[in-house]
């Protein structure tokens, strides 16, 4: 099984110029997702794409996800990957993960881009986004048979703000377990790719624009309620029991300092967790086609290693 997926991945390597979207963490606008480089073939679609499926409601908002299934018939459940978009917790949606979802589906995974509640006008403060992405994992497990997903072989990929959420999916289990229909399902994933993600928030000055944004997003200043800021920080949840991590970060990232990635890598190593750190000669958005290809294939190889049983 693993050999088949590896072969499929290299056949579709051109699809790796995917749209890695994200914004400055203090809710600043970033460049839009880019298309594959000129002259590259158009990405092949997955065998079946199910769009805008509701995985729940929260505060009157319908939460949506897409499912990209691999081509071909499989006599066994497939590994799946939850894809979480960036956008500073305030913007963008699951559509920015579409090209990566196609690539992963062509590589044999069930790829699942998800939406989550976005912070605006003091609504959907933390931990609303975490509750939503945790629910998406639990929903996928509850519906695993319908989409031929192996419920104990689910990973998470996130970029920028989405990477912070993906990281927490690999570190902690369900925060809000009040939904009886999903109570029996875990929200913890088995592998995480953290791409350009923030790992701690306490270093932001309360008087800076970034600090003011976080004070609004977390519903309190750090000095008033440091426990809320720490609860949102992946660095606060490091343990040997964490899922395996692939941390990917640009050495010229002007939005999330690479020191944040280095801190997470160091703490995971110290705890005895399984972690790999890939530093790329790029910025927050990984704009160069060659860098994006490298990022995508490293992501695919990592998920294959940790989610796909050897055959």
N, C-alpha and C positions, 0 to 999 in steps of 0.2 A: 504493500500500500504506500509506504513512504517513498520507495523508489519511483513509483508511478507519479506521485505528486511532484517529486523533484524534476522528473523529465518534463512534465507539463509546464512547470514554472519556467524552465529555460526556453521552451518553445514560445512563450508569450512574454519574454523579457521586455519587449518594446512597450508593453503596457505599463511599465513601471514609471513612466513620466507622469505620475498621477498628481492629482490636485491636493497638495498639502496646504490647507488653509489655516489661518489663525490671525489674531490681532494682538496689538499691544495690550498688556494685561490691565492697564488702567483705562480700558474701554476705548482705545484709540483705533481708528480704522486702518486696516492692513490692505495690502494689494490683493486683488481678487485671485481666485484659483486659476492656474494657467492650464491651457490645453496641451496635449502631446506636441512634441516638437514637429516643425514642418517636415513633410516627407515621410513621417511615420504612419503606418497603417492605422485606420480607425480602430479603437478597442473593440474586440469581439464581445458580444453580449453574453451573459450567462445563459444557461439553458432555459431557465425560468426566472422571471423577476416578479416578485409580488410587492407592489408599492403601496405606501400609505396604509399599512395595517395598524390598527389601534392596539396598543399594548396596555392601555389603561387611561384613566382620567385623573387629573389633580387640580383642585381649585377651579373647576370649570373648563380646564384645558384638556383637549384630547391629545394624548401622547402617541406619536407615530413612529414606525420603523419600516424599513424595506428589507426584503430577503432576496438575496441573489444565490440561486442554487447552481451547482456544477452541472455540466452536461453529462449525459450517460446515466445508466442505471447502476446503482450500487446495492450490493446484497448485505451491506452493513451500514450502520449510522456513520455520518461524517462529522469531522471536527468543524467547529464554527468559530467565527471571530466577530465580536461586537466592535463596530467602528464608531468612534466618538469625535465629532468635529470640534475645531477650535472656534474662536470668536470672542475671547475675553469674557465668556459667560453671558454675553449680551447680544450676540448677533450670529449670523450664518445658520445653516441647518444641515441636515444629513446629506443633501445633494452634493456637498463638497467632497464627500467620501465615495462618490459613485465610481470613479475610475479605479480607485484602489479596490473597491468591492468587486468590480469586474475582473481585475487581475487575480484576486484571491479565489474567486469562484472558478476562473479558468484553471487555477492551480489545484482545485479539488476541495476547497473549503466552502462551507455555507457562510456567506458574508452578510453581516447584518448592520447597516448604518442606522443610527438611531437619532431621533430628536430628543431634546430635553427642555424643560422650562428655562426661559432666558430672563435674566434679571433686567428690570426696567421700572422706572417710577417707584422705586422702593418695593416692588413686588417680586416674588420668587427669589427672596434672599436665600443664602446658604442655610440649610443643606438641601434645598429643593432640587438642584441639579443632581446631587448624589443620590437622593431618593429615587429619582427617575431612572438613572442608568442602572442602579441596582435592581429596580423593578424590571427593566428590559431583560436582564440576565435571567431573572426568575421566570418571567413570562416565556422566554425561549426554552427553558428547561421544562416548563409545564406543557409546552407545545412541541417538544422534541420529536415525538413520534410522527406528528403531522408533516414535519419538514425534514425528517430523516437525519436528525442531529444527535450526536453522541453527547448526552447531557453532562458527562464528566470530562469532556474534552472541549472546553470553551475558553477562548482567549479574548483579550481586549487590546485594541490599538487606539491610541489617542494622540492628537497633535495639539500642542499649546495648552489652552484651558482644558481641552479634551483629554490631554495626557495626564493632567492632575486627576481627573475623574477615573481614567483607566487605571492609574496607579493604585488608587484607593480600592478599586474592584479586586485587585490582587492582594490586598492587605487586610481588609476587614470584611466581616459579613454584614448581613442586613441590619441597617440602623432602625428602620421603621417596619416592623413585622405585623402591622395591624390588619392587613388584608388576609382573611382566613383562606381565600382561594389559592394564595401563593405561599402560605405560611410554611409548608413542608419543603420548599425549594430554597437552596442556597443562592446567594448573589455573588459569591466569590468565584473568580475565574482561575484557570489553571496556568495561564501565561500572560505576560503583559509586555507590550511594546510602548515605551514612553518616548515620544518624539517631541523635543523642544518644550518639555513640560516644566512648570514651576513646582518646586518641592517644599518650599516654606515661605511664610508670609510675614513673619515677625520682623524681618529686617527692613521692611518698608517704613519710612518715616511717616508718622501720622499727619504731619503738616504738608507732605508732598501730595501731588495729584494722585499718585498711585495709592498712597496711604488713605487719602480721603475716599477713593473709590472702594477700597477694601473695607473701610469702616462702614460704608453704606451697604455693601454686599453682605458682610457678615453681621450687620445689624448692631454693631457696637465697635468702639475703638479698641485697640489692643490693650491700652492701659486699663480700660474698664472691664473687659472680658477676654483676657489672653487665651482662655481655654477654648473659645470658639475659633480663634485664628489657628491655634495649634491643632485642633480637631480636623481642620481642613488641609493641614499640611502633611503630605506623604512622609516627610521625615519623622513625624511623631508616631507613625504606625509601623516602623521598621521592626521586623522580627524574623527569626530563622524560618518560621512557618510561612512567610510570604511566598507568593507564587514566583516562579522564575521571571527575571526581568531582563529585557533588552532596552538599554537607555541609549537614545540617539540624540546627539546635540551638535549644533553648528559651532565651530570655534569662533565665528564672528557674529554670534547671535547678539543683536543690539536690544532685544526686547526681554529675553529671559537670560541672564548671565549664565555662562557655562558652569560657573562655580556652583550653581544650584544642582546641576546634574552631577558634578563631581562629589558634592556632599552626599547625595543620595547613594551614589555608587559606593563611596567609602563606608557609609553606615551599613548598607546591605552586606558588603564584604565582611565587615567586622562582626555582624550578627550571624554570619555563616549561611546566608541566603545565596541562592544561585543567581548570579547577575553578570551581565556582559555590558561593556560600555564602548560604544562606537562614536568616535569624534570625527565629524565631517568638516572639510574645509569649505564652509558655507555659512549662510546667515540663518535667521529664524525660519524663513520660508523655504529653504532648500531650492532655490530658483533654477539652478543649473540642471539641465536634462541628465547629464551623467551622474550627478549626485542623487537625483531622484531615482534613477534606475538602481543605483547602489542601495539606497534606502529601502526600496521596495523589495529587492531580492533578498536583502538581509532580513527583512521582516518576514518574508515567506519562509526562508530557511529556518528561522527561529521557531515559528509556529509549527512547521513540519516536525522539527526535532522534539518539541515538547507536547504537541497535541496529537500527532499521528502515530499510532502504534507501528512499530517496525514489522516488516513482513519478509 
